[in-house]
Amino acid sequence: MVADAQRRTKKCVRSLVEPERIYPKRRKTMAGCTLMAGVMLLYLTVVVRQNTASDDNVTAEKVSYFVKSYKCINNTCIFSKLPSVEKENSGLDGSIDVCRLTCGRYGSLWPKPTVNTTIGKSVIEFGLDNIKFDTSLMADQLSKEYMSEATQVFVSSIKKFCVPSCVSYATIPIISITTSTPFDYIKLTTNESYSLKINIEGDRIVINIKAKTVYGARNGLETLRQLVATYGSSLSKKKLVIAGDVQISDQPMYAYRGFMLDTARHYFPMATIKRHIDAMAHSKLNVFHWHATDSHSFPLDLPSAPLMSKYGAYSPDEIYSFKEIKDLLRYALVRGVRIIIEIDSPAHAGNGWQWGKASGYGDMAVCVDKGPWRKYCVQPPCGQLNPINTNTYKWLGKIYKDLINVLPKGEAFHMGGDEVALNCWNTTTEITNWMKTNNRSLDEEGYLDLWSQFHANSLSEYDKEAGDVNSDIIVWSSGLTEPEIIEKYLDKKRYTVEAWEGSNIPVELVKLGYKVIIALKDVYYLDHGFWTPTNYHTWKQIYNNKMPIVDNPNLILGAETCMWSEYVDDNAVDSKVWPRAAALAERLWSNPTTNAPSAEYRFLQHRERLVTLGLKADTVTPEWCYLHDGRCIL
């Protein structure tokens, strides 16, 4: 039928285009052809429209997905969706990590630098296998050896971006590291400043890190890592990029930037502790305060006092060997982190000390596991060292000796010193008889004198084992450190007070000339909110808490967040600590004048990096908010 119509159409067309050949007797045919042409035109129009619709359907079938795209506009990564035949946008604009790398004054750096920051908009691909390090201008051989290990940590952390693999490029990153002072262990007075420059020269990425010390240089490497991101789809190899035009000068505002972990209420595997030190290093926190012992357990296996862990550990598998302790100290040092060990005393000490009497040393601890616990301590199980037994100090000395032998010379030591339950001592016959014999009153003042005498005796043992009287000793704020009485009991030249209650206490102690570390429970205790009647503190509350203004700011050493472990074990500790602990990192490094909302999207990006490192860092915002900069400040 269609073929017949086509033949008639051709005949009609000839008649229409060749009118001179039309004879009068065929004029009817011409009229009929005109009608036929109109019909065929209508037919062709319908067919073309159907075919066009069919082509549109094919195109719609090919556009199967809408993929993410990001563009930096007015210092904000603006999110949009683009039609695509692939599930993922494998281009540069498909990676929010790449967009945030150079978007805004500080990109995605955490903590933000303090002196000068210039981050250009260019990024360049590079291959991980091509990275070269030049340490020829470092101050001495020990510095070069330190940096050799630190650069291995750097490369290892970059590799975690490349799962399962990254594309190789001929572009060569050359990282030159310069230091000017010989190697030394990190301490309170260490210069941690650095400068970082990145330039592109042909097929080379020229990176210069300059610092006074290896720890400043390590900080520069950490910043460099945060200037690296990846793009590409999960179906193909990822592509590494680095910001190509960077100049940064940086130094911390506070020297003590800490995180405390309690390994006595719950035991944490050494791998977990190292994971937290990784997160600290990546956040530029530099003090790991190890609350190693308490009345619950004594997990340190020390060569001079092996019965402590034998009696005090939860099990033979839940101890920290002396070799592991030494290994952890080195692990932390390479990541720019000091370890300050705490042996809490005279309170918070019980399990681990029970063997004294049977071994002929008398009761070195009293009220151990005594009940009802509310009468003799602040939480079960009770236990408190015996301040009148000379063997107590003898064995404390042995503990101190082992730890001094593995710690850097002159490193600070934490002696605990809080929450002494006077009623425990006051209901122990041996102690009350001694008090009476020595004409000591059995009132609060008498027991405060006994408490301070305990500290004096403990310090004497520590100094004897250390071989000098220069070590910094840290104690928690307590009834003994009240501003009205502290000068009577504790020497400001030897003791630093870690203030955990009373928001004005740090200011008052500084007025008296005491060095202070801030760990206010109503802001920095990360276990709060998980037990009644405490309240959970968000990262924003931690970030927004300003450091106190004092007449002598040098006496405010810094601050730390604390993870007490009554209500957390290895299954959930990551998410309860991170990323909240990192909020304090920027407060202490940069001491910003702005509040959390202006830092939120850098913080969210830092959380993503912590996850890349292997931490199960908690989320702090809906995914929609993470993807939409500036539109969801909660």
C-alpha positions as CSV (number, residue, x, y, z in Angstrom):
1,M,0.0,0.0,0.0
2,V,2.8,2.4,0.9
3,A,4.7,1.4,-2.2
4,D,1.7,2.1,-4.4
5,A,1.1,5.5,-2.8
6,Q,4.8,6.3,-3.4
7,R,4.5,5.6,-7.1
8,R,1.4,7.7,-7.4
9,T,3.1,10.5,-5.5
10,K,6.1,10.5,-7.9
11,K,3.7,10.7,-10.8
12,C,1.9,13.7,-9.2
13,V,5.2,15.4,-8.5
14,R,6.2,15.2,-12.1
15,S,2.9,16.7,-13.1
16,L,3.4,19.6,-10.6
17,V,7.0,20.4,-11.5
18,E,6.5,20.0,-15.3
19,P,3.2,21.9,-16.1
20,E,4.2,22.5,-19.7
21,R,3.8,18.8,-20.4
22,I,0.3,18.7,-19.0
23,Y,-2.4,18.3,-21.7
24,P,-5.9,19.7,-21.2
25,K,-7.4,16.3,-21.0
26,R,-5.3,15.6,-17.9
27,R,-6.3,18.6,-15.8
28,K,-8.4,16.4,-13.5
29,T,-5.3,14.4,-12.7
30,M,-3.5,17.6,-11.6
31,A,-6.2,18.4,-9.2
32,G,-6.1,14.9,-7.8
33,C,-2.4,15.1,-7.4
34,T,-2.7,18.3,-5.4
35,L,-5.1,16.5,-3.1
36,M,-2.7,13.5,-2.8
37,A,0.2,15.8,-2.0
38,G,-1.7,17.3,0.9
39,V,-2.5,13.8,2.2
40,M,1.1,12.6,1.9
41,L,2.4,15.8,3.6
42,L,0.1,15.1,6.6
43,Y,1.2,11.5,6.6
44,L,4.9,12.4,6.6
45,T,4.4,14.9,9.4
46,V,2.9,12.3,11.6
47,V,5.7,9.8,10.8
48,V,8.4,12.3,11.5
49,R,6.9,13.3,14.8
50,Q,6.6,9.6,15.8
51,N,10.3,9.1,14.9
52,T,11.3,12.2,16.8
53,A,9.5,11.0,19.8
54,S,11.1,7.6,19.5
55,D,14.6,9.3,19.4
56,D,13.7,11.3,22.5
57,N,12.8,8.1,24.3
58,V,16.2,6.6,23.3
59,T,17.9,9.7,24.7
60,A,15.9,9.6,27.9
61,E,16.9,6.0,28.3
62,K,20.6,6.9,27.9
63,V,20.3,9.6,30.6
64,S,19.9,7.1,33.4
65,Y,21.4,9.1,36.3
66,F,21.9,12.5,37.9
67,V,25.4,12.9,39.3
68,K,26.9,15.3,41.8
69,S,28.8,18.3,40.7
70,Y,30.5,21.1,42.7
71,K,31.7,24.5,41.9
72,C,33.4,27.0,44.2
73,I,31.3,30.2,44.2
74,N,31.9,33.0,46.7
75,N,34.1,30.7,48.9
76,T,31.4,28.1,49.0
77,C,31.2,24.7,47.2
78,I,27.9,24.9,45.5
79,F,26.2,21.5,44.8
80,S,24.2,20.6,41.7
81,K,23.1,17.5,39.8
82,L,23.9,16.9,36.2
83,P,22.3,14.3,33.8
84,S,24.7,11.4,33.0
85,V,24.8,8.0,31.5
86,E,27.2,6.9,34.3
87,K,26.5,6.5,38.0
88,E,29.3,8.7,39.2
89,N,30.8,12.0,38.0
90,S,34.4,11.0,37.4
91,G,35.6,14.5,36.7
92,L,37.3,17.0,38.9
93,D,33.9,18.7,39.5
94,G,32.5,15.5,40.8
95,S,34.6,15.5,44.0
96,I,33.5,17.7,47.0
97,D,36.9,16.9,48.5
98,V,38.7,18.6,45.5
99,C,36.3,21.5,45.6
100,R,36.9,22.2,49.3
101,L,40.6,21.8,48.8
102,T,40.9,25.3,47.5
103,C,37.5,26.9,48.2
104,G,37.7,29.6,50.8
105,R,40.6,31.3,52.6
106,Y,41.6,28.1,54.5
107,G,40.3,25.5,52.1
108,S,39.6,22.4,54.2
109,L,42.6,22.8,56.6
110,W,42.0,21.8,60.3
111,P,43.1,23.5,62.4
112,K,43.3,26.7,60.4
113,P,46.8,28.4,60.2
114,T,47.5,31.4,62.4
115,V,50.0,33.6,60.6
116,N,49.5,33.6,56.9
117,T,47.5,31.5,54.5
118,T,47.3,31.7,50.7
119,I,45.7,28.9,48.8
120,G,45.3,29.4,45.0
121,K,42.6,27.8,42.9
122,S,44.8,25.5,40.9
123,V,45.2,21.8,41.5
124,I,47.4,19.3,39.8
125,E,47.4,15.5,39.5
126,F,50.4,13.5,40.8
127,G,51.4,9.9,41.3
128,L,51.9,8.5,44.7
129,D,54.9,6.5,43.6
130,N,56.8,9.5,42.4
131,I,57.0,11.4,45.7
132,K,60.6,12.4,46.5
133,F,61.9,13.8,49.8
134,D,65.0,15.9,50.3
135,T,66.2,16.1,53.9
136,S,69.7,17.2,53.2
137,L,69.2,20.5,54.9
138,M,68.0,19.2,58.2
139,A,69.9,20.2,61.3
140,D,71.5,16.8,62.2
141,Q,71.5,13.1,61.6
142,L,68.9,12.4,64.3
143,S,66.6,14.9,62.7
144,K,67.0,13.1,59.3
145,E,66.3,9.8,60.9
146,Y,63.2,11.2,62.7
147,M,61.9,12.7,59.4
148,S,62.5,9.4,57.6
149,E,59.9,7.8,59.8
150,A,57.6,10.8,59.7
151,T,57.6,10.8,55.9
152,Q,56.7,7.1,55.9
153,V,53.7,8.0,58.0
154,F,52.8,10.7,55.6
155,V,53.0,8.5,52.5
156,S,51.1,5.8,54.3
157,S,48.3,8.2,55.1
158,I,48.1,9.3,51.5
159,K,47.8,5.7,50.4
160,K,44.6,5.5,52.3
161,F,43.0,7.8,49.8
162,C,43.9,5.3,47.1
163,V,41.6,2.4,47.7
164,P,41.7,0.3,45.7
165,S,44.3,2.2,43.6
166,C,45.3,5.5,42.1
167,V,46.3,6.5,38.6
168,S,50.1,7.0,38.1
169,Y,51.3,10.3,36.7
170,A,54.7,11.5,35.5
171,T,54.4,14.7,37.6
172,I,57.0,14.5,40.4
173,P,56.3,16.0,43.9
174,I,59.7,17.0,45.4
175,I,59.3,17.7,49.1
176,S,62.3,19.6,50.6
177,I,62.4,19.7,54.4
178,T,64.6,22.1,56.3
179,T,65.1,22.4,60.1
180,S,67.5,24.7,62.0
181,T,67.9,23.2,65.5
182,P,69.2,19.7,66.5
183,F,66.8,16.9,67.4
184,D,65.3,16.8,70.8
185,Y,62.3,15.3,72.4
186,I,59.1,17.3,72.2
187,K,58.3,19.2,75.3
188,L,56.2,22.2,76.5
189,T,58.8,24.7,75.2
190,T,59.3,23.1,71.7
191,N,58.9,25.4,68.8
192,E,56.2,23.9,66.5
193,S,56.1,26.6,63.9
194,Y,56.6,25.9,60.2
195,S,56.2,27.5,56.7
196,L,54.9,25.6,53.7
197,K,55.2,26.6,50.0
198,I,53.8,24.7,46.9
199,N,54.6,25.8,43.4
200,I,54.4,24.1,40.0
201,E,57.5,24.1,37.8
202,G,57.0,22.3,34.6
203,D,56.4,18.6,35.4
204,R,57.5,19.1,39.0
205,I,55.6,20.0,42.1
206,V,58.1,21.9,44.3
207,I,57.2,21.7,48.0
208,N,59.3,23.5,50.6
209,I,58.7,23.0,54.4
210,K,60.9,25.0,56.7
211,A,60.8,24.8,60.5
212,K,62.9,25.3,63.6
213,T,62.4,21.7,64.8
214,V,61.4,18.3,63.4
215,Y,58.0,18.7,65.1
216,G,57.3,21.9,63.3
217,A,58.3,20.2,60.1
218,R,56.0,17.3,60.9
219,N,53.2,19.8,61.4
220,G,54.0,21.1,57.9
221,L,53.7,17.6,56.5
222,E,50.3,17.2,58.2
223,T,49.1,20.4,56.6
224,L,50.4,19.2,53.3
225,R,48.4,16.0,53.6
226,Q,45.3,18.1,54.1
227,L,46.1,19.8,50.7
228,V,45.7,16.5,48.9
229,A,42.4,14.9,47.7
230,T,41.2,12.5,45.1
231,Y,38.6,12.4,42.4
232,G,37.2,9.8,40.0
233,S,34.6,7.0,40.1
234,S,34.8,3.8,42.2
235,L,34.7,1.8,38.9
236,S,38.0,3.2,37.7
237,K,41.3,4.2,39.5
238,K,41.2,7.3,41.6
239,K,43.3,10.3,40.8
240,L,45.3,12.2,43.4
241,V,45.5,16.0,43.2
242,I,47.3,18.5,45.3
243,A,46.8,22.3,45.6
244,G,49.3,23.8,43.3
245,D,49.8,27.4,44.6
246,V,50.1,27.6,48.4
247,Q,51.9,29.7,50.9
248,I,51.4,29.1,54.6
249,S,53.1,30.4,57.8
250,D,51.8,28.8,61.0
251,Q,52.3,28.2,64.7
252,P,50.1,27.2,67.6
253,M,48.7,29.5,70.2
254,Y,48.9,27.0,73.1
255,A,51.7,24.5,73.8
256,Y,49.5,21.9,75.6
257,R,46.9,20.5,73.3
258,G,45.7,17.3,74.8
259,F,43.4,14.3,74.8
260,M,43.1,12.0,77.9
261,L,42.0,8.3,77.7
262,D,41.2,6.3,80.7
263,T,42.4,2.7,80.3
264,A,41.6,1.5,83.8
265,R,37.8,1.4,83.9
266,H,37.9,-0.4,80.5
267,Y,40.9,-1.9,78.8
268,F,41.6,-0.7,75.3
269,P,43.9,-2.7,72.9
270,M,47.1,-1.0,72.0
271,A,45.9,-0.8,68.4
272,T,43.0,1.4,69.5
273,I,45.3,3.7,71.5
274,K,47.5,4.1,68.4
275,R,44.5,4.8,66.3
276,H,43.6,7.7,68.6
277,I,47.2,9.0,68.5
278,D,46.9,9.0,64.6
279,A,43.7,11.1,64.9
280,M,45.5,13.4,67.4
281,A,48.4,13.9,65.0
282,H,46.2,14.6,62.1
283,S,44.4,17.2,64.2
284,K,47.7,18.7,65.6
285,L,46.9,17.7,69.2
286,N,50.2,17.0,70.8
287,V,49.7,15.5,74.3
288,F,48.3,12.1,75.0
289,H,47.4,12.0,78.7
290,W,47.3,8.3,79.6
291,H,45.1,7.8,82.7
292,A,46.6,4.3,83.1
293,T,45.5,3.2,86.5
294,D,42.6,3.6,88.9
295,S,40.9,1.7,91.7
296,H,39.3,-0.6,89.1
297,S,42.5,-2.0,87.5
298,F,46.3,-1.7,87.2
299,P,47.0,-2.8,83.6
300,L,50.7,-1.8,83.4
301,D,53.1,-4.7,83.5
302,L,56.2,-3.2,85.0
303,P,59.5,-5.1,85.5
304,S,60.1,-3.6,89.0
305,A,56.6,-4.2,90.2
306,P,55.2,-7.2,88.4
307,L,52.6,-8.0,91.1
308,M,50.7,-4.8,90.3
309,S,49.4,-6.1,87.0
310,K,49.2,-9.7,88.2
311,Y,46.7,-8.6,90.9
312,G,45.4,-5.5,89.2
313,A,44.7,-6.4,85.5
314,Y,41.3,-7.6,84.5
315,S,43.0,-10.6,82.9
316,P,46.4,-11.7,81.7
317,D,45.4,-10.6,78.2
318,E,44.4,-7.1,79.3
319,I,47.8,-5.7,80.2
320,Y,50.2,-3.3,78.6
321,S,53.7,-4.9,78.6
322,F,56.8,-2.8,79.2
323,K,57.8,-3.4,75.6
324,E,54.4,-2.1,74.4
325,I,54.7,1.0,76.5
326,K,58.1,1.8,75.0
327,D,56.8,1.1,71.5
328,L,53.8,3.4,72.1
329,L,56.1,6.2,73.2
330,R,58.1,6.0,70.0
331,Y,54.9,5.6,67.9
332,A,53.5,8.8,69.4
333,L,56.8,10.8,69.1
334,V,57.0,10.2,65.3
335,R,53.6,11.7,65.1
336,G,54.5,14.7,67.2
337,V,52.7,13.6,70.3
338,R,54.0,13.6,73.9
339,I,52.7,10.9,76.3
340,I,52.1,12.0,79.9
341,I,51.4,9.0,82.0
342,E,49.2,9.2,85.1
343,I,49.4,6.9,88.1
344,D,46.5,8.2,90.1
345,S,47.1,8.5,93.9
346,P,46.4,8.6,96.8
347,A,42.7,8.1,95.9
348,H,41.6,6.0,92.8
349,A,44.0,3.2,93.8
350,G,43.0,-0.2,95.0
351,N,43.1,-3.2,92.7
352,G,46.8,-4.0,92.1
353,W,47.8,-3.1,95.6
354,Q,46.1,-6.0,97.5
355,W,49.2,-8.2,97.7
356,G,51.1,-6.0,100.2
357,K,50.0,-7.5,103.5
358,A,50.5,-11.1,102.5
359,S,54.0,-10.2,101.2
360,G,55.0,-8.5,104.5
361,Y,54.6,-4.9,103.4
362,G,51.4,-4.2,105.3
363,D,48.3,-2.6,103.9
364,M,49.6,-0.3,101.2
365,A,46.0,0.4,100.1
366,V,43.0,0.7,102.4
367,C,39.2,0.5,101.8
368,V,39.9,-1.7,98.8
369,D,36.5,-3.0,97.5
370,K,34.9,-1.8,100.8
371,G,31.2,-1.2,101.0
372,P,28.8,0.3,101.0
373,W,30.9,2.2,98.6
374,R,29.2,5.6,99.0
375,K,30.6,5.9,102.5
376,Y,34.2,5.4,101.4
377,C,34.7,6.7,97.8
378,V,33.1,8.5,94.9
379,Q,32.4,5.4,92.8
380,P,32.9,1.6,93.2
381,P,35.2,-0.1,93.7
382,C,36.8,1.8,96.6
383,G,40.5,2.0,97.2
384,Q,42.9,4.6,98.5
385,L,46.6,4.4,99.2
386,N,47.8,4.2,102.8
387,P,49.7,7.5,103.5
388,I,51.3,6.3,106.8
389,N,52.8,3.1,105.4
390,T,56.4,3.7,104.3
391,N,56.2,0.7,102.0
392,T,53.5,2.5,99.9
393,Y,56.1,5.1,98.9
394,K,58.7,2.4,98.3
395,W,56.6,0.7,95.7
396,L,55.4,3.9,94.2
397,G,59.1,4.6,93.8
398,K,59.6,1.4,91.9
399,I,56.7,2.3,89.6
400,Y,58.1,5.7,89.0
401,K,61.5,4.2,88.3
402,D,60.3,2.0,85.5
403,L,58.3,4.8,83.9
404,I,61.1,7.4,84.2
405,N,63.4,4.9,82.4
406,V,61.1,4.9,79.3
407,L,60.0,8.5,79.3
408,P,62.2,11.3,77.8
409,K,64.4,12.9,80.4
410,G,62.5,15.6,82.3
411,E,59.1,14.7,80.9
412,A,56.1,15.8,83.0
413,F,54.4,13.2,85.1
414,H,50.8,13.1,86.3
415,M,50.2,12.1,89.9
416,G,46.4,12.3,89.9
417,G,45.6,13.6,93.4
418,D,41.8,14.3,93.2
419,E,38.7,13.0,95.0
420,V,40.4,11.8,98.2
421,A,37.7,10.4,100.4
422,L,38.6,11.6,103.9
423,N,36.1,9.2,105.4
424,C,38.1,6.2,104.2
425,W,41.2,7.3,106.1
426,N,39.1,8.5,109.0
427,T,37.5,5.0,109.4
428,T,40.8,3.1,109.1
429,T,42.0,2.2,112.6
430,E,45.7,2.1,111.6
431,I,45.5,5.7,110.2
432,T,43.4,7.2,113.0
433,N,45.7,5.7,115.7
434,W,48.7,7.1,113.9
435,M,47.0,10.5,113.7
436,K,46.3,10.5,117.4
437,T,49.9,9.3,118.3
438,N,51.3,12.1,116.2
439,N,49.1,14.8,117.6
440,R,47.1,15.2,114.4
441,S,43.5,16.4,114.6
442,L,40.9,14.1,113.1
443,D,39.1,16.9,111.4
444,E,39.2,18.1,107.8
445,E,42.3,20.3,108.3
446,G,44.2,17.4,109.9
447,Y,43.5,15.1,106.9
448,L,44.3,17.8,104.4
449,D,47.7,18.0,106.1
450,L,48.0,14.2,105.8
451,W,47.0,14.4,102.1
452,S,49.6,17.1,101.4
453,Q,52.2,15.0,103.3
454,F,51.4,12.1,100.9
455,H,52.2,14.4,97.9
456,A,55.4,15.5,99.5
457,N,56.6,12.0,100.1
458,S,55.5,10.8,96.6
459,L,57.4,13.7,95.0
460,S,60.5,12.9,97.0
461,E,60.4,9.4,95.7
462,Y,59.9,10.6,92.2
463,D,62.8,13.1,92.4
464,K,65.1,10.4,93.8
465,E,64.3,8.1,90.9
466,A,64.6,10.9,88.3
467,G,67.9,12.0,89.7
468,D,66.9,15.7,89.9
469,V,64.2,18.0,91.1
470,N,63.2,19.6,87.8
471,S,60.4,17.4,86.6
472,D,57.0,19.0,86.1
473,I,54.4,17.3,88.2
474,I,50.7,17.6,87.3
475,V,47.8,17.0,89.7
476,W,44.0,17.3,89.3
477,S,42.3,20.2,91.0
478,S,40.9,19.0,94.3
479,G,40.0,20.1,97.8
480,L,43.8,20.6,98.2
481,T,44.0,23.1,95.3
482,E,41.3,25.5,96.4
483,P,42.8,29.0,95.8
484,E,42.3,29.9,99.5
485,I,44.6,27.1,100.7
486,I,46.7,25.7,97.8
487,E,49.8,27.8,98.7
488,K,50.0,26.1,102.1
489,Y,50.1,22.7,100.5
490,L,51.6,22.6,97.0
491,D,54.7,24.4,95.7
492,K,53.8,26.4,92.6
493,K,57.4,25.8,91.3
494,R,56.8,22.1,91.1
495,Y,53.1,21.5,90.5
496,T,50.8,22.2,87.6
497,V,47.1,22.0,88.3
498,E,44.7,20.4,85.8
499,A,41.5,22.2,86.6
500,W,38.4,20.1,85.9
501,E,35.7,21.9,87.9
502,G,34.9,25.6,88.7
503,S,35.1,27.8,85.6
504,N,36.8,30.6,87.5
505,I,39.3,28.3,89.3
506,P,41.9,28.6,86.5
507,V,41.9,32.4,86.7
508,E,42.3,32.4,90.4
509,L,45.1,29.9,90.3
510,V,47.0,31.9,87.7
511,K,46.7,35.0,89.9
512,L,48.6,33.0,92.5
513,G,51.3,32.1,90.0
514,Y,50.3,28.4,89.3
515,K,50.5,26.8,85.9
516,V,47.1,25.5,84.7
517,I,45.8,23.0,82.2
518,I,42.1,23.3,81.6
519,A,39.8,20.2,81.5
520,L,36.5,21.6,82.6
521,K,34.1,18.7,83.0
522,D,31.1,20.8,81.8
523,V,32.7,21.3,78.5
524,Y,35.6,18.9,77.9
525,Y,34.4,15.6,79.5
526,L,33.5,13.4,76.5
527,D,31.8,10.8,78.7
528,H,29.2,13.3,79.8
529,G,25.7,12.8,78.4
530,F,26.0,9.0,78.6
531,W,25.1,8.8,82.3
532,T,22.8,10.7,84.6
533,P,22.7,13.6,85.4
534,T,25.4,14.8,82.9
535,N,24.8,16.6,79.7
536,Y,26.3,15.8,76.3
537,H,28.7,18.5,74.9
538,T,28.6,18.9,71.1
539,W,31.7,19.8,69.1
540,K,30.3,23.3,68.8
541,Q,30.2,23.8,72.5
542,I,33.8,22.6,72.8
543,Y,34.8,24.8,69.9
544,N,33.0,27.9,71.2
545,N,34.4,27.7,74.7
546,K,36.9,30.5,74.9
547,M,40.1,30.2,76.8
548,P,40.2,32.4,79.9
549,I,41.8,35.8,79.7
550,V,44.4,36.2,82.5
551,D,47.1,38.6,83.5
552,N,49.8,36.1,82.8
553,P,48.7,34.1,79.7
554,N,51.9,32.0,79.8
555,L,50.6,30.2,82.9
556,I,47.6,28.8,80.9
557,L,49.4,26.0,79.2
558,G,46.4,24.7,77.2
559,A,43.6,22.3,77.6
560,E,42.4,18.8,76.9
561,T,39.3,16.7,76.3
562,C,38.9,13.7,78.6
563,M,37.4,10.3,77.8
564,W,36.6,8.6,81.1
565,S,35.7,5.0,80.3
566,E,33.0,4.0,82.8
567,Y,30.5,4.0,80.0
568,V,32.6,3.2,76.9
569,D,34.7,0.3,75.7
570,D,36.5,-0.5,72.5
571,N,33.3,-1.0,70.6
572,A,32.2,2.7,70.7
573,V,35.2,4.8,71.8
574,D,36.0,6.2,68.4
575,S,32.6,7.7,67.8
576,K,32.4,9.1,71.4
577,V,35.7,10.9,71.0
578,W,35.9,11.9,67.4
579,P,35.4,14.3,65.8
580,R,34.5,16.2,69.0
581,A,38.1,16.1,70.3
582,A,39.2,17.8,67.1
583,A,37.1,20.8,67.9
584,L,39.4,21.6,70.8
585,A,42.4,21.2,68.4
586,E,41.5,24.4,66.5
587,R,40.5,26.3,69.6
588,L,44.0,25.6,71.0
589,W,46.0,25.9,67.8
590,S,44.3,29.0,66.4
591,N,42.2,30.4,69.3
592,P,39.8,31.8,66.7
593,T,37.7,34.9,67.3
594,T,34.8,33.4,65.3
595,N,32.5,30.6,66.5
596,A,31.6,27.2,65.2
597,P,29.3,28.0,62.3
598,S,32.1,29.7,60.3
599,A,34.2,26.6,60.8
600,E,31.5,24.0,60.2
601,Y,32.3,22.8,56.7
602,R,36.1,22.6,57.3
603,F,35.2,20.5,60.4
604,L,32.9,18.2,58.4
605,Q,35.7,17.7,55.9
606,H,38.1,16.9,58.7
607,R,35.7,14.3,60.0
608,E,35.8,12.7,56.5
609,R,39.6,12.6,56.7
610,L,39.5,10.9,60.1
611,V,37.2,8.2,58.6
612,T,39.7,7.8,55.8
613,L,42.4,7.2,58.5
614,G,40.3,4.3,59.8
615,L,38.5,5.9,62.7
616,K,34.8,5.3,63.2
617,A,34.3,9.0,63.8
618,D,30.7,10.0,64.5
619,T,28.6,12.0,62.1
620,V,27.5,15.5,63.2
621,T,25.1,16.5,60.5
622,P,22.7,14.9,57.9
623,E,24.3,13.9,54.6
624,W,22.2,16.5,52.8
625,C,23.8,19.2,54.9
626,Y,27.3,17.9,54.3
627,L,26.7,18.2,50.5
628,H,25.2,21.7,50.7
629,D,27.7,24.2,52.0
630,G,26.1,27.1,53.8
631,R,22.5,25.9,53.5
632,C,22.2,23.9,56.6
633,I,24.0,25.4,59.6
634,L,22.4,23.5,62.4
